Amino acid sequence: MRGPRSVARGVTRLARDLTGRSTDDLIALLDTQLECTERGARLVAALAKGSMSSEDARESMRELEHDGDQARANLVTTLGRVLTTPIDAEDIFRLSRSIDDVLDNLRDFVREVDLYQPEALDFALPLSESLVEGLERLRPALGELEGPRGRARQATLATRKAAGQVRRLYQTQLAELLNAPLDNETLKRRELLRRLDVVGLRLGEAADALADGALKRSR
């Protein structure tokens, strides 16, 4: 038999669901995850520009990863308690996991730069700027979940476009590398380019998760 405290918690949870506050909580936690990830992409861009050392970037990324992981943990906990969600719970979890994958691979890029110590990182700037643009566009798309049906899905197209641009830049630069003499710097550049390509792939998956969830909601 449920005790008074359990009943009270259930009533509180129902009230939050009925007033839409649970939806607001989930969107806010996803937005926090995205904010940390966007800041991570900006950090990578700063590193590529040479305006930040790899040591400082690695320390800052560690803090961003911690904040992003905390937001994801809070989201998973909240997701298990609420009765209503802005999109399917499965799509929310998938979206959160993809955002986490983006941040994890940005972290790995910074870590690898610190380990490999390449002579230059200018080659990474166009890719990192496309990643920043894609993440910037995904946050407004998230905010459209509470707007008119179909708008959130439409808003993810800009992120998909940015993710596709990362893949094209990767392919172009890889082709240049394969036609150049092989040396240690070539190998470092190839590995770092591949890491950014993976970030772009994960970003595309995040956009797909949001678009899929929005499509189901519009039916």
C-alpha positions in Angstrom: 0.0 0.0 0.0 1.3 3.4 -0.9 2.2 5.8 1.9 1.2 9.5 2.2 4.6 10.6 0.9 4.4 8.3 -2.2 0.9 9.6 -2.9 2.0 13.2 -2.5 4.9 12.7 -4.9 2.5 11.1 -7.4 0.1 14.0 -7.2 3.0 16.5 -7.6 4.2 14.6 -10.6 0.7 14.6 -12.2 0.3 18.3 -11.6 3.6 19.0 -13.3 2.6 16.9 -16.3 -0.8 18.5 -16.6 0.6 22.0 -16.5 3.4 21.2 -19.0 6.2 21.8 -16.5 7.6 18.3 -17.1 8.0 19.1 -20.8 9.7 22.4 -19.9 12.1 20.5 -17.6 13.1 18.0 -20.3 13.6 20.7 -23.0 15.7 22.7 -20.5 17.9 19.7 -19.7 18.4 19.0 -23.4 19.2 22.6 -24.0 21.8 22.5 -21.3 23.4 19.5 -22.9 23.4 21.3 -26.3 24.8 24.5 -24.7 27.8 22.5 -23.3 28.3 20.8 -26.6 28.1 24.1 -28.6 30.7 25.6 -26.2 32.9 22.5 -26.8 32.7 23.1 -30.6 33.7 26.8 -30.1 36.6 25.6 -27.9 37.8 23.4 -30.8 37.5 26.3 -33.2 39.6 28.4 -30.8 42.1 25.7 -30.6 42.3 25.4 -34.4 42.8 29.2 -34.7 45.7 29.0 -32.3 44.0 31.3 -29.7 44.1 28.6 -27.0 46.7 26.1 -26.0 46.0 22.4 -26.1 46.6 22.2 -22.3 44.0 24.9 -21.6 41.6 23.5 -24.1 41.8 20.1 -22.5 41.1 21.5 -19.0 38.2 23.5 -20.2 36.8 20.6 -22.1 37.0 18.5 -19.0 34.7 20.9 -17.2 32.3 21.1 -20.2 32.1 17.3 -20.3 31.3 17.2 -16.6 28.4 19.7 -17.0 27.1 17.9 -20.1 27.2 14.5 -18.4 25.4 15.9 -15.4 22.6 17.4 -17.6 22.2 14.0 -19.3 22.1 12.1 -16.0 19.4 14.5 -14.8 17.5 14.1 -18.0 17.5 10.3 -17.8 16.3 10.5 -14.2 13.5 13.0 -15.1 12.5 10.9 -18.1 11.9 7.9 -15.9 9.5 9.9 -13.7 7.3 12.0 -16.0 4.1 10.9 -17.5 4.1 13.1 -20.6 7.0 14.1 -22.9 7.2 16.6 -25.8 8.2 13.8 -28.2 8.5 10.0 -27.6 10.7 9.2 -24.6 12.7 6.9 -26.9 13.5 9.8 -29.2 14.4 12.0 -26.3 16.8 9.4 -25.0 18.3 8.9 -28.5 18.7 12.7 -29.0 20.4 13.1 -25.6 22.7 10.2 -26.4 23.7 11.6 -29.8 24.4 15.0 -28.2 26.6 13.2 -25.6 28.4 11.4 -28.4 29.1 14.8 -30.1 30.6 16.2 -26.9 32.6 13.0 -26.2 34.2 13.1 -29.7 35.0 16.8 -29.4 36.7 15.9 -26.1 38.7 13.2 -27.9 39.8 15.6 -30.6 41.2 18.0 -28.0 42.8 15.1 -26.1 44.4 13.8 -29.4 45.7 17.3 -30.3 47.4 17.5 -26.9 48.9 14.0 -27.4 49.9 14.4 -31.0 51.1 18.0 -30.9 50.7 18.7 -34.6 52.6 21.6 -36.1 49.5 23.4 -37.2 45.7 23.0 -36.9 44.5 25.5 -39.5 43.1 22.5 -41.5 40.6 21.8 -38.7 39.1 25.3 -38.6 36.6 25.0 -41.5 35.2 21.7 -40.1 35.0 23.1 -36.6 33.2 26.2 -37.8 30.6 24.1 -39.6 30.1 22.1 -36.4 29.6 25.3 -34.4 27.0 26.4 -37.0 25.2 23.1 -36.9 24.9 23.1 -33.1 23.8 26.8 -33.1 20.9 25.8 -35.4 19.9 22.7 -33.4 19.1 24.7 -30.2 16.4 26.8 -31.8 15.0 23.6 -33.4 14.7 22.1 -29.9 12.8 25.2 -28.8 10.3 24.6 -31.6 9.1 21.4 -30.0 6.4 23.3 -28.2 5.5 25.3 -31.3 3.3 24.5 -34.3 3.6 21.0 -35.6 6.2 20.3 -38.2 8.3 23.4 -37.4 10.9 21.6 -35.2 11.5 19.0 -38.0 11.9 21.8 -40.6 14.4 23.6 -38.3 16.7 20.5 -38.1 17.5 20.8 -41.8 20.1 23.5 -41.2 21.9 21.2 -38.8 21.8 18.3 -41.3 23.3 20.7 -43.9 26.1 21.7 -41.6 26.8 18.0 -40.7 27.0 17.2 -44.5 29.4 20.1 -45.0 31.7 18.6 -42.4 31.7 15.3 -44.3 32.5 17.1 -47.6 35.3 19.1 -46.1 36.7 15.9 -44.6 36.6 14.1 -47.9 38.3 16.9 -49.7 41.1 17.3 -47.2 41.6 13.6 -47.0 42.0 13.4 -50.8 44.7 16.1 -50.6 46.5 14.2 -47.9 46.5 10.9 -49.9 48.1 12.7 -52.8 50.8 14.2 -50.6 54.1 12.6 -49.4 53.5 10.5 -46.3 55.1 11.7 -43.1 54.3 12.0 -39.4 52.4 15.3 -39.8 50.3 13.7 -42.5 49.3 10.8 -40.2 48.5 13.2 -37.4 46.3 15.3 -39.7 44.5 12.3 -41.0 43.6 11.1 -37.5 42.4 14.5 -36.4 40.4 15.0 -39.5 38.7 11.6 -39.0 37.8 12.6 -35.5 36.0 15.7 -36.7 34.3 13.7 -39.3 32.9 11.4 -36.6 31.7 14.5 -34.7 29.8 15.5 -37.8 28.2 12.1 -38.2 27.1 12.2 -34.5 25.7 15.7 -35.0 23.7 14.4 -38.0 22.3 11.6 -35.8 21.2 14.1 -33.2 19.4 16.1 -35.9 17.7 12.9 -37.1 16.6 12.0 -33.6 14.9 15.4 -33.2 13.4 15.3 -36.6 12.0 11.8 -36.2 10.5 12.7 -32.8 8.9 15.8 -34.2 7.5 13.8 -37.2 5.8 11.3 -34.9 4.4 14.2 -32.8 2.8 15.8 -35.9 0.9 12.7 -36.9 
